[in-house]
Amino acid sequence: MKINLLPIGARFEYEGQIYTKTGPITATAEKGGQRMIPRHATLRPVDGFTPPPPDTGSRKIDEKTVLEAFEAYHATALRLAEGLGKAELEQARTKFLAALAG
């Protein structure tokens, strides 16, 4: 585990010593003294700490929410276009909705 995955106050073992995380890359040794912990260092959590699952970057949004947001955006774009490019905007809308349908 890496230091950035541990919350402040978490205890971990590094190079045979037990530390408590006190900052983004700093920790205090059980025996005293502050130390910078390299971000690349592999740490072993103690006290049964389980890190949160990694963020995959994906999230679920229901289709209704996407379509409502898109239609609101499209209505604003049409209003702002004031006649210029409205046909292109309608074509883009049709392509977007077709792409969502699969």
Helices and strands as residue ranges (DSSP letters): G 3-5, E 11-14, E 17-21, E 26-29, E 34-36, E 44-45, H 63-81, H 86-101
